[in-house]
Amino acid sequence: YMHQQMLARYDAERMGVGLARVVPFKDFREIMHGYDPHLVGTSGKVTYGPRPHGAVMPTIRPFMQYDMIEQEVRRQRIFDAIDMGYFQYDQVTKSEDGTVQVTRKYKKIDIDLLGATVEANAASIEGISNENTFYGSLHNLGHRLIAAAVDPTDSMNWPKGVMSDVATAIRDPMFWRWHKFIDDTITRWINKQPQNPFATGVVLPGDETITIESVSVVSSGAPELPKRPPGHLYTTMQNYPMNFLHVSPVNDQNYNVTALIKRVNYEPFKYSFHVNNTGEAKDVMVRVWIAPLLREVGSSGLDRRLFIEMDRFEYHLAQGQSTIHRSSESSSVLQSSRLQDTELFDPDHKTVPGDSEDFCYCGLPRHMLLPRGKKGLIGYKFKLFVMISDAKHDRIEGTRDTCGSVYCGLRDKKYPVKREMGYPFNRLLSKDPNQSDEPALLEIVKNNPNMHLSDILIHWVGSKEINIIRSLKDANLRRPVPETGKDYFIIKKQTDKGLEPKDSASSAPIKLNTIVGTKNSQRWRFTKVGDGLFNISVKQGNLNLDIYGSQTHAGAQVIQYYPHNHDNQRFKLLRTDKYHYHIVVKHSNKSVIVADNSTEEGANVVQGESDTIQSWKLVLAPLNTLPVSVASKTKSYVVVREPNYENIIWGHPRIHIPIQNQAADDGGAVSSVVLLRNTENLKQMRIYGVNHWCWKGEGLYIWPVYASENYSVGVLEKVKQIAYPNAKIEVIVK
C-alpha cells in the first residue's frame, strides 16, 4: 500500500510538470534505459554500479541461481492464481511408519496473502521467501535482477545497481516502473473483487445519521503575506541546510559538513468539516484524500489509483451540528516527529528505542504533504474527497492505535484499523475497470451524505514568498528539544497566561492563569521518553500533565496526575511558527488547548483540535532565588502604605510601592531582573524584565517592562503579599 501511494504521488508530480504517468515494466525482456547513480564511497570506490543503456534482465546465472526466464514463470503462476482466486500449496504429512504424503491444497486469496506472496515474505502462501519456491519472490527478485543488469556476467566485477539496496533503490527510474508493474498485479486481483457496499447503494449502520454539509480548506499563510482565499494551497521549493556528520575523512579525521538541499515545501493549512449528526453522539473515522484530474490522451476525469491519502483520524462527533477543525500538521500520513540531521547521520542513534512498543517514525517527511503545485492563478486542480463514517466499522476489539499513523501499525500486533488500507479507494468505483471513475464517484457521493467532493487548487509560489514560507516551515520541521532539568512557563499565544493546576491535588484540572514568576505550580519540566515524546511535569508536586481517564474525545479534561508509563502522559511538540508549539498527546493525537479559546483567568484546559492561535510558547523560567552574592546592589526599605497600580507611564504599566522617605534618586537602577524580598516572612518574588527606581524620595517604582496592563495588575497582587504596610523589604538588583 505504501508503494501504491508513492506511485500515486509520483504520477501526480509528473502530471503537474507535463509528463506522462509511469509506464509499468511488464515485459521482462524489454531493453532498459541506462542509469548511473554517481555514488562514490569514502574510500573513493564506486559503491553502486552504472547500468548501461540497452541492458536487459540477466538470462545467465553468475549473480544468483535465478534469471529472467524463472521470473517470467513465477509471474505467470501468480497471474494464474489471481485469475483462479486461489493459491495452491503442498501439504506434507508424515505417517507413523515414516511414509511421506504430499497433498495439493488450495487457499482463497485475500489482499494480505496476495501482498505477502508477491513480496514475498514469511506470511506468503509458502511461508518462505526465495527463488526456489513455486511462486518465488516476484517483487524482491525483480529488484535483484534489475540491479544485476549492471554487469550480468560478473565479468567486470562491478558493484550491483542501486535497486539491490532498499536505502538507494528509489533513485533509479526503474524503481517506479517496477513498482507500477507490482501494483498492476495487485490491481488485477482487485478488479475481480466485489465493490464496497457504499458503491452498490448499501449504507452501513451508523453512517446514515451523518451528513457532511460543507468542507473548507484555508492556508494559514504568513502575517507578511495577503490573506489566502479558501480552497487555494501553496507549495514552493526551498534550500534546506542539512548537516552531514562523519563524512570527508582527511587524515583519519571526520568533519561535519553542511550542504544546501533543494526540496519541496508547503504552507500549513486547516480543514473545517461542517457536519450534521441526527443520531446519538458517536466516535467517527474521518478520511481525507486528494486526486489530480486526468488530462491524458485516451483518458480523462478521475482514477481511483491516483487518490492520495492526506489524513485519517478518529473524532468524537456530538449530536446535531458540529464543525471539525484539523490542521495539516496533525496529518496521520506524516512522520509523527522528525529526526534531526545529527540523529540521522549518527551511527549510535537508535531510531526506535528498545523498549518502544510501536514504530512512529514512518510516514511522509513533514515537508512533503502536498504535491507540487503549478504557477499562475489557475494552479493545479485536485479533487478533495472527505468521508466520515461510524468508527465501529474500523475498530478491532482489544487493539488500540498508539501511533496514530496510517503507515506505522503496531509492533507484533494486528494493524489497528479493520478496513483495508486505501479504503474507500481499495475497490472499483465503477463496475467496469476500463471506465473513468469520475461519473461513478459523483454518483456515490450524491447517494452517500457522509461523503463530500470539492475542488482545490495547489499553487507554486515564486521566490518572493520563499523566504517567508521557509522560515515558518523550517521552524516546524525542527524537533524542539527543551533542556532537561530546566523549568519552563507554558504560555498561551498572544496572552500573558499559562498552564497551572487548580490546586496541589492529584487529578486537579489544569487552568489558564496569569504567570507569576515565583510559583512552582507554573513551572514545568520536560523529560524525554523516546520517539520524540516528553513527559511534562509540574515542579510543585512533580505530577505529570495527563488526559483524564485516557479519554480520546475532544473536550477531555487536562489534569495533573501521578507519573505512569501510559500514552496519555506522553506529548510531542510541533512548531506552529518560530516561537510557538502545538502540544500533542500521543494516545489521541489531539492538542492541549483552552476551552472555547478563552483568555479569561482560570479558563479550563482540555484536549482538542488546534489552530495557530491555540498554541503555546515555552519560556525558560528564571531561578526562584537570587543569592545576594551574585547581586550587584541590595537596598533595604520600610513600606509605608499598600502598593498601588499607576496605569501606563512612559508607555509601560507601573507599580508604586510607597516607602519611608529616602534621599532623592536613591538606588536608581535599570535591570532585566529584580528580586523583591520580605525580610520578616521571607516571601520573595522575582520580577523579570523591569525598570526600577526610587525617585525623588516618593517611593519605589517598578515597571514590568513590555508587559500588558492585565499582567501588571496580576503582579501587583503578588507584590502586596510581600510589601504590605510596615513590612521590611529588600530590593536586590542582579
C-alpha positions in Angstrom: 0.0 0.0 0.0 2.9 2.4 0.8 4.3 1.8 -2.6 0.9 2.3 -4.3 0.6 5.7 -2.5 4.2 6.6 -3.6 3.2 5.8 -7.1 0.0 7.9 -6.9 2.1 10.8 -5.6 4.9 10.4 -8.2 2.3 10.3 -11.0 0.7 13.5 -9.6 4.1 15.2 -9.6 4.8 14.1 -13.1 1.5 15.2 -14.4 2.0 18.6 -12.7 5.0 19.3 -14.8 3.6 18.0 -18.1 5.0 14.4 -18.0 3.0 11.2 -18.6 2.3 8.7 -15.9 4.7 6.0 -15.1 4.7 3.1 -17.6 4.9 -0.3 -15.9 7.8 -2.7 -16.6 5.6 -5.7 -17.5 7.7 -7.1 -20.4 10.8 -8.6 -18.6 12.6 -8.8 -22.0 12.3 -5.0 -22.6 15.5 -3.0 -23.0 16.1 -0.8 -20.0 17.3 2.8 -20.1 20.8 3.4 -18.7 21.3 4.9 -15.2 24.4 6.0 -13.3 23.8 6.9 -9.7 27.3 8.6 -9.3 27.6 7.2 -5.8 31.1 7.0 -4.5 32.1 5.8 -1.0 34.5 7.5 1.3 37.3 5.1 0.1 36.9 6.6 -3.4 35.4 3.4 -4.8 32.1 3.2 -6.7 29.5 1.7 -4.3 26.8 1.1 -6.9 27.5 0.3 -10.5 26.1 2.2 -13.5 23.6 0.4 -15.8 24.4 0.9 -19.5 21.7 1.8 -21.9 20.3 -1.3 -23.7 20.7 -3.6 -20.7 18.2 -6.3 -20.0 17.3 -8.6 -17.1 20.0 -11.3 -16.9 19.4 -14.7 -18.6 22.5 -16.2 -17.2 23.2 -17.0 -13.5 26.6 -15.9 -12.2 25.0 -13.4 -9.8 22.4 -15.8 -8.3 20.7 -19.1 -9.2 17.8 -17.3 -10.8 17.2 -15.5 -14.1 14.7 -13.6 -16.2 13.2 -16.9 -17.5 12.5 -18.1 -14.0 11.0 -14.7 -13.2 8.6 -15.0 -16.2 7.5 -18.4 -14.9 6.7 -17.0 -11.4 4.9 -14.1 -12.9 2.6 -16.4 -14.9 1.9 -18.6 -11.9 0.8 -15.6 -9.8 -1.4 -14.4 -12.7 -3.0 -17.8 -12.9 -3.6 -17.9 -9.2 -5.2 -14.4 -9.3 -7.5 -15.4 -12.2 -8.5 -18.6 -10.4 -8.9 -16.9 -7.0 -6.8 -19.4 -5.1 -3.1 -20.1 -4.3 -2.0 -23.7 -4.4 0.4 -25.3 -2.0 1.6 -28.7 -1.0 0.8 -30.1 2.5 3.4 -32.6 3.6 2.5 -35.1 6.2 4.4 -38.0 7.7 2.7 -41.1 9.0 3.8 -43.2 12.0 5.5 -45.7 9.6 7.6 -42.9 8.1 5.6 -42.6 4.9 5.6 -39.1 3.5 2.4 -38.0 1.8 2.1 -34.8 -0.3 -1.4 -33.4 -0.7 -2.2 -30.5 -3.1 -4.1 -27.8 -1.2 -5.8 -24.5 -2.2 -6.3 -21.3 -0.2 -8.5 -18.4 -1.2 -6.6 -15.2 -1.9 -7.2 -12.1 0.2 -5.3 -8.8 0.0 -2.9 -9.7 2.8 -2.0 -13.1 1.4 -1.6 -11.7 -2.1 0.7 -8.9 -0.9 2.8 -11.3 1.2 3.2 -13.8 -1.6 4.0 -11.2 -4.3 6.6 -9.6 -2.0 7.4 -12.4 -0.8 7.9 -12.7 3.0 7.3 -15.2 5.8 3.5 -14.6 5.6 3.3 -15.8 2.0 1.4 -18.9 1.0 4.7 -20.9 1.1 5.9 -19.3 4.4 9.3 -18.6 2.9 10.9 -16.1 0.5 13.4 -17.5 -2.0 13.8 -18.3 -5.7 13.2 -22.0 -5.2 9.5 -21.9 -4.2 6.6 -22.3 -6.6 5.6 -18.7 -6.6 9.0 -17.4 -5.9 9.6 -13.8 -4.6 8.4 -11.8 -7.6 8.9 -8.3 -6.1 12.2 -8.9 -4.3 13.9 -10.8 -7.1 12.8 -8.2 -9.6 14.9 -5.7 -7.6 17.9 -8.0 -7.7 17.6 -8.8 -11.4 17.4 -5.2 -12.3 20.4 -4.5 -10.1 22.3 -7.4 -11.8 21.8 -5.8 -15.2 24.7 -3.5 -14.4 27.1 -6.4 -15.0 25.1 -9.6 -15.8 28.1 -11.8 -16.4 30.0 -10.5 -13.4 33.0 -10.2 -15.8 33.9 -6.6 -14.8 33.5 -7.1 -11.1 31.2 -4.1 -10.9 29.1 -3.5 -7.8 25.4 -4.2 -8.3 23.0 -1.3 -9.1 21.1 0.8 -6.6 18.0 -1.5 -6.9 19.8 -4.0 -4.7 19.6 -1.8 -1.7 16.4 -0.5 0.0 18.2 2.7 1.0 19.0 3.6 -2.6 16.5 1.8 -4.9 14.2 4.8 -5.2 17.0 6.7 -7.1 16.6 4.5 -10.2 13.8 5.4 -12.6 13.3 1.7 -13.0 12.1 1.6 -9.3 8.9 3.3 -10.3 8.4 1.3 -13.4 8.9 -2.0 -11.5 6.5 -1.0 -8.7 3.9 0.1 -11.3 4.0 -3.5 -12.5 3.7 -4.8 -9.0 0.8 -2.5 -8.4 -0.8 -3.6 -11.6 -0.5 -7.2 -10.4 -2.4 -6.3 -7.2 -5.0 -4.4 -9.3 -5.5 -7.5 -11.4 -6.9 -9.1 -8.3 -8.8 -6.0 -7.1 -10.7 -5.8 -10.4 -12.1 -9.2 -9.7 -13.5 -8.4 -6.2 -16.9 -7.1 -5.3 -17.3 -3.4 -4.8 -17.5 -1.8 -1.4 -21.1 -1.7 -0.1 -21.5 2.1 -0.5 -20.8 1.8 -4.2 -23.8 -0.6 -4.6 -26.3 1.6 -2.6 -25.8 -0.1 0.8 -25.5 2.3 3.8 -23.8 0.8 6.8 -25.5 1.2 10.3 -24.4 4.4 12.0 -23.4 6.1 8.7 -27.0 7.1 7.8 -27.1 9.8 10.5 -24.0 11.6 9.3 -24.2 14.4 6.7 -21.2 16.5 5.6 -22.8 19.8 4.8 -19.7 21.7 3.7 -15.9 21.5 3.6 -13.4 24.4 3.6 -9.6 24.4 3.4 -7.7 27.5 4.2 -3.9 28.0 4.0 -2.5 29.7 7.1 -0.1 31.9 5.0 2.1 34.3 7.0 1.5 37.7 8.5 3.7 39.3 5.8 1.5 37.9 3.0 -2.0 38.7 1.8 -4.8 36.6 3.3 -5.2 33.3 1.4 -8.5 32.5 -0.3 -10.3 29.3 0.7 -9.6 26.3 -1.4 -6.1 27.5 -2.5 -3.0 25.8 -1.2 0.6 26.8 -1.8 3.9 25.0 -2.3 7.4 26.1 -3.1 11.0 24.9 -3.4 13.4 25.8 -0.7 17.1 25.5 0.0 17.4 23.5 3.2 20.7 23.4 5.2 21.4 19.7 6.1 24.2 18.7 8.4 26.2 15.6 7.4 28.3 14.0 10.1 31.2 11.6 9.8 32.0 12.5 6.2 35.1 13.6 4.3 37.7 11.8 6.3 41.0 13.6 6.0 44.0 12.1 7.8 41.5 9.8 9.7 39.6 12.8 10.9 35.9 13.2 10.4 34.4 16.6 9.6 30.9 17.9 9.9 29.6 19.3 6.5 26.5 21.4 5.8 25.0 21.3 2.4 22.0 23.1 0.9 19.5 20.6 -0.3 16.7 21.7 -2.6 13.3 20.3 -1.6 9.6 21.0 -1.9 7.7 22.6 1.0 4.2 23.9 1.7 2.3 26.4 3.7 0.4 24.8 6.6 -3.4 24.8 6.2 -6.5 23.9 8.1 -9.6 21.8 7.2 -13.0 22.7 8.5 -15.7 20.0 8.1 -19.2 21.2 8.9 -21.2 18.1 9.9 -24.8 17.3 11.0 -25.3 14.2 13.1 -29.0 13.3 13.5 -28.2 10.3 15.7 -26.6 9.9 19.1 -23.1 11.2 19.8 -20.5 8.7 18.5 -16.9 8.2 17.6 -16.3 8.6 13.8 -13.4 8.0 11.5 -12.6 10.9 9.2 -10.8 10.2 5.9 -9.3 12.8 3.6 -8.0 12.2 0.1 -7.0 14.3 -2.9 -6.5 13.3 -6.6 -5.5 15.2 -9.7 -7.8 15.3 -12.7 -6.5 13.2 -15.6 -5.8 15.0 -18.9 -4.2 12.3 -21.0 -4.8 11.0 -24.5 -7.4 8.3 -24.2 -8.4 9.0 -20.5 -9.8 11.9 -18.5 -11.5 12.6 -15.2 -10.6 10.7 -12.0 -8.8 7.5 -11.4 -9.1 5.8 -8.0 -5.4 4.8 -8.2 -4.4 8.4 -8.3 -6.1 9.3 -5.0 -3.5 10.3 -2.4 -4.4 9.7 1.3 -4.0 13.0 3.2 -5.3 12.2 6.6 -7.2 9.7 8.7 -8.3 10.3 12.3 -10.9 9.5 14.9 -13.2 12.2 16.3 -16.0 12.2 18.9 -19.0 13.6 17.0 -21.6 15.3 19.1 -25.3 15.1 18.2 -26.5 17.9 16.0 -24.4 20.5 14.1 -20.6 20.3 14.6 -17.5 21.8 13.0 -14.4 19.6 12.9 -11.2 21.5 12.6 -8.0 19.8 11.6 -4.5 21.1 11.0 -2.4 19.8 8.1 0.4 19.4 10.5 -1.6 16.8 12.5 -1.9 14.6 9.5 -1.6 10.9 10.2 0.3 10.2 7.0 3.3 12.3 8.2 6.1 11.2 10.4 5.0 11.8 13.9 8.3 13.6 14.6 11.3 14.4 12.5 14.8 13.1 13.3 17.3 15.9 13.4 20.1 15.7 10.9 22.5 15.0 13.8 20.5 11.9 14.7 20.0 10.7 11.1 23.8 10.6 10.5 24.7 9.4 14.0 25.5 5.7 13.8 24.9 5.3 17.5 21.4 6.8 17.3 18.6 4.3 17.9 15.6 5.3 15.7 13.3 3.1 17.8 14.2 2.6 21.5 14.4 -1.0 22.6 11.5 -0.6 25.0 9.3 1.1 22.4 6.0 -0.8 21.6 5.5 0.8 18.3 7.2 2.4 15.3 6.1 6.0 15.0 8.7 7.4 12.7 7.3 6.0 9.4 5.3 8.2 7.1 6.0 11.1 4.7 8.6 13.6 5.6 6.8 16.5 7.3 7.6 19.0 4.5 6.2 16.7 1.7 2.4 16.5 2.5 1.3 18.4 -0.7 2.3 17.6 -4.3 4.0 20.4 -6.1 1.5 23.0 -7.5 1.5 24.9 -10.7 2.4 28.5 -11.3 -0.2 31.2 -12.0 -3.7 31.9 -10.9 -5.1 28.6 -12.3 -2.9 26.4 -10.2 -3.0 22.6 -10.2 -6.6 21.3 -9.8 -7.3 18.5 -7.4 -10.5 16.9 -6.1 -10.7 16.8 -2.4 -12.7 13.8 -1.0 -13.9 13.6 2.6 -15.6 10.6 4.2 -16.9 10.5 7.8 -18.2 7.1 9.0 -19.0 5.4 12.2 -15.7 4.3 13.9 -17.2 1.0 15.0 -16.7 -0.4 11.4 -12.9 0.3 11.7 -12.1 -0.9 15.2 -10.5 -4.1 16.1 -11.5 -5.4 19.5 -8.7 -5.3 22.0 -6.4 -3.2 19.7 -5.6 0.4 20.3 -3.7 2.6 17.9 -0.9 4.1 20.0 0.8 5.6 17.0 -2.0 7.4 15.2 -0.2 6.7 11.9 -1.6 5.4 8.6 1.6 3.6 7.8 3.2 2.5 11.1 0.8 -0.1 12.5 1.8 -1.7 15.8 4.8 -3.9 16.6 3.9 -7.6 16.7 0.2 -6.8 16.6 -2.5 -6.5 14.0 -2.9 -3.3 12.1 -5.2 -1.3 14.4 -7.8 -0.5 11.7 -10.2 -3.2 10.5 -10.8 -1.9 7.0 -8.2 -2.4 4.3 -5.5 0.1 3.7 -6.7 2.5 1.0 -10.4 2.4 1.9 -12.6 3.6 0.3 -10.5 3.5 -2.9 -9.3 -0.1 -2.3 -12.0 -1.4 -4.6 -13.5 -0.5 -8.0 -15.8 2.6 -8.0 -17.2 1.8 -11.4 -18.3 -1.8 -12.3 -16.2 -1.5 -15.4 -12.5 -1.2 -14.6 -11.9 0.4 -18.1 -14.2 3.3 -17.4 -13.3 6.6 -15.8 -14.0 6.6 -12.1 -15.3 10.2 -12.1 -19.0 9.5 -13.0 -19.2 6.6 -10.6 -17.7 8.7 -7.7 -20.0 11.6 -8.3 -23.0 9.2 -8.1 -21.6 7.6 -5.0 -21.1 10.9 -3.2 -24.6 12.0 -4.3 -26.1 8.9 -2.7 -24.0 9.0 0.5 -24.4 12.2 2.5 -21.4 11.2 4.7 -19.1 11.8 1.7 -18.1 15.1 0.2 -16.3 16.0 -3.0 -15.0 19.5 -3.8 -12.2 21.3 -5.8 -8.9 22.7 -4.5 -6.1 24.4 -6.3 -2.5 23.9 -5.4 -0.2 26.8 -6.4 3.5 27.0 -7.0 4.7 30.3 -5.5 7.7 32.4 -6.7 10.9 33.4 -5.0 9.2 36.5 -3.4 7.4 34.3 -0.9 10.0 31.5 -0.5 11.8 33.0 2.5 8.6 33.6 4.4 7.3 30.1 3.9 10.8 28.6 4.6 11.1 30.4 7.9 7.7 29.1 9.0 8.3 25.6 7.9 11.9 25.2 8.9 10.8 26.1 12.4 8.0 23.5 12.2 10.4 20.8 10.9 12.9 21.1 13.6 12.1 18.8 16.5 12.0 21.0 19.6 14.2 19.8 22.5 13.5 21.6 25.8 16.6 21.3 28.0 16.4 18.5 30.7 16.3 19.8 34.3 15.2 23.3 33.4 11.9 24.9 34.3 9.6 26.5 31.6 6.5 28.5 31.7 4.0 27.2 29.1 2.3 30.4 27.9 -0.7 30.7 25.6 0.0 32.6 22.4 -0.9 36.3 22.5 -1.5 36.3 26.2 0.5 36.5 29.5 -1.3 33.5 30.9 0.0 29.9 31.2 -0.7 26.4 32.4 -1.2 25.9 36.1 -3.0 23.2 38.2 -6.1 24.4 40.0 -4.6 23.2 43.3 -2.0 20.7 44.5 -4.2 17.6 44.5 -3.7 14.7 42.1 -6.3 14.9 39.3 -6.5 18.7 39.8 -7.7 20.2 36.5 -5.2 22.4 34.6 -6.3 26.1 34.2 -5.1 29.1 32.4 -3.7 31.7 34.9 -1.5 34.8 34.8 2.2 33.9 35.1 3.8 35.0 38.3 7.5 34.1 38.1 8.0 32.6 41.5 5.1 30.0 41.6 6.3 26.4 41.4 2.8 25.4 40.2 3.5 27.3 37.0 6.9 25.8 36.3 7.1 22.7 34.1 9.8 20.3 33.2 10.2 18.2 30.0 11.6 14.7 30.3 12.4 12.7 27.1 10.7 9.3 26.9 11.8 8.3 23.4 10.3 8.6 19.9 10.5 12.4 20.2 8.0 12.4 23.1 8.1 14.0 26.5 6.6 13.7 30.0 5.7 17.2 31.2 5.7 17.6 35.0 4.9 20.5 37.2 7.6 21.4 39.7 5.1 21.7 42.5 4.5 18.0 43.5 6.2 16.6 40.4 2.9 15.4 39.0 2.6 14.8 35.2 0.4 16.6 32.7 -2.3 14.0 31.9 -5.5 13.5 29.9 -8.2 12.4 32.4 -9.0 8.7 32.1 -7.1 8.3 28.8 -10.2 9.8 27.1 -9.8 10.3 23.3 -12.6 12.7 22.5 -12.2 16.5 22.1 -13.0 18.3 25.3 -11.5 15.7 27.6 -10.0 17.4 30.8 -6.3 18.0 31.1 -5.2 17.3 34.6 -2.1 16.7 36.7 -1.6 13.1 37.9 0.9 10.7 39.4 3.5 9.6 36.8 2.9 6.4 34.9 4.0 4.8 31.6 0.8 5.4 29.6 0.5 7.4 26.4 -2.0 9.9 27.9 1.1 11.4 29.7 3.3 11.4 26.6 3.4 14.6 24.4 5.1 15.7 21.3 5.8 19.3 20.4 5.1 20.6 16.9 6.1 24.1 15.9 3.4 26.5 14.5 5.8 29.4 14.0 9.2 30.5 15.2 8.2 30.7 18.8 5.1 28.6 19.4 4.1 24.9 19.6 1.2 22.6 19.5 1.4 20.2 22.5 0.0 17.0 21.1 -0.8 14.0 23.3 0.2 10.6 21.9 -2.8 8.4 22.8 -5.4 10.6 21.0 -3.2 12.7 18.7 -5.1 15.8 20.0 -3.6 19.0 21.2 -3.7 20.8 24.6 -5.9 23.8 24.2 -8.0 26.2 26.2 -11.7 25.5 26.1 -13.6 27.9 23.8 -10.2 29.6 23.1 -10.8 31.6 26.2 -8.2 34.0 27.6 -10.0 34.5 30.9 -8.3 33.9 34.2 -8.9 30.4 35.3 -10.2 29.2 31.9 -10.3 25.4 31.6 -7.6 23.5 29.7 -8.7 20.4 27.6 -7.6 18.4 24.6 -9.0 19.2 21.2 -8.1 20.3 17.6 -5.7 23.2 17.3 -5.4 26.2 15.2 -2.4 28.6 15.1 -3.9 30.7 18.0 -4.2 27.7 20.2 -0.5 27.2 20.6 2.0 27.7 23.4 5.3 29.4 24.0 7.9 27.7 26.2 9.6 30.4 28.2 12.7 29.4 30.2 11.7 30.2 33.8 14.3 32.2 35.8 15.6 30.8 39.1 13.3 31.3 42.1 16.1 32.7 44.2 18.8 35.2 43.6 21.7 34.8 46.0 22.9 38.0 47.4 26.4 37.1 46.4 25.6 37.5 42.8 23.6 40.7 43.3 25.3 43.9 42.3 23.2 46.0 44.6 20.9 45.4 47.6 18.7 48.1 49.1 16.5 47.9 52.3 13.3 49.8 52.7 10.2 50.0 55.1 6.8 50.1 53.3 4.6 53.0 54.4 1.3 52.2 52.6 -0.1 49.4 50.4 1.3 49.3 46.9 -0.9 50.6 44.1 -1.1 50.4 40.3 -0.5 53.6 38.4 -1.7 53.0 34.8 0.6 53.4 31.8 3.6 55.6 32.5 6.1 56.3 29.6 4.5 53.6 27.6 4.6 50.9 30.3 2.4 49.9 33.2 3.8 51.0 36.6 3.5 49.7 40.2 4.2 52.1 43.0 5.4 50.9 46.5 5.3 53.8 49.0 8.3 53.6 51.3 9.8 55.8 54.1 11.5 59.0 52.9 14.7 58.4 51.1 17.1 60.8 49.5 16.1 61.9 46.1 17.0 59.4 43.3 18.3 56.9 45.9 19.1 53.5 44.5 18.3 54.2 40.9 18.8 51.2 38.7 17.7 49.7 35.4 17.9 46.0 35.2 16.5 42.9 33.5 15.7 41.3 36.8 14.8 42.4 40.3 14.2 40.3 43.4 11.7 41.7 45.9 12.1 40.0 49.3 10.3 40.4 52.7 13.0 40.0 55.4 10.4 39.0 58.1 8.3 36.3 56.5 11.0 35.5 53.8 8.5 35.6 51.0 10.0 36.8 47.8 9.2 37.3 44.1 11.4 37.6 41.1 10.2 40.3 38.6 11.7 39.6 35.2 12.3 42.4 32.8 11.9 45.5 35.0 12.9 49.1 35.3 13.0 50.1 39.0 13.8 53.5 40.6 13.5 55.1 44.0 12.6 58.5 42.6 12.6 61.9 44.5 12.1 60.1 47.8 8.4 59.4 46.9 8.7 55.6 46.8 9.8 52.6 44.8 8.5 52.3 41.2 8.5 49.1 39.3 7.7 48.6 35.6 7.4 45.0 34.4 8.8 46.1 31.0 6.7 45.4 27.9 4.0 43.7 30.0 0.3 44.3 29.5 -1.9 46.1 31.9 -3.6 42.9 33.0 -0.3 41.2 33.6 0.9 44.2 35.8 -2.3 44.1 37.8 -1.6 40.4 38.5 1.9 41.2 39.5 0.6 43.9 41.9 -1.4 41.3 43.9 1.7 39.3 44.5 3.6 42.4 45.4 1.0 43.2 48.1 1.8 39.8 49.8 5.4 41.0 50.3 5.3 44.8 50.5 2.4 45.4 52.9 2.4 48.4 55.3 5.3 48.5 57.8 6.9 45.5 56.1 10.7 45.5 55.8 11.7 44.6 52.3 14.9 44.3 50.3 15.3 45.0 46.6 18.1 43.0 45.0 19.3 44.1 41.6 21.2 41.5 39.7 
